[in-house]
Amino acid sequence: MTHQTLDQMAIGSRSKIIGFAQTEANFRRKLLALGLMPGAVVEVRRLAPLGDPMQIQLRGASISLRKLEAATIYVESVV
């Protein structure tokens, strides 16, 4: 299993969140409030026509993140 950031994942891929890059505390709290926490499994659903933002599926909810935000979330691929 390789570690990468969420913005590097392909459409249709599933991955498990393993941590976060160094970010300001308020932004980290926003991610946690959305349910983006270590151990959560996310699936990349689609990308906007220009590639930003991306839509992910998390526990039955659809969430849109900018690529810059997704780049702060470390994930590992799951099958």
Secondary structure, 3 states (H helix, E strand, C coil): CCEEEHHHCCCCCEEEEEEECCCCHHHHHHHHHCCCCCCCEEEEEEECCCCCCEEEEECCEEEEECHHHHCCEEEEEEC
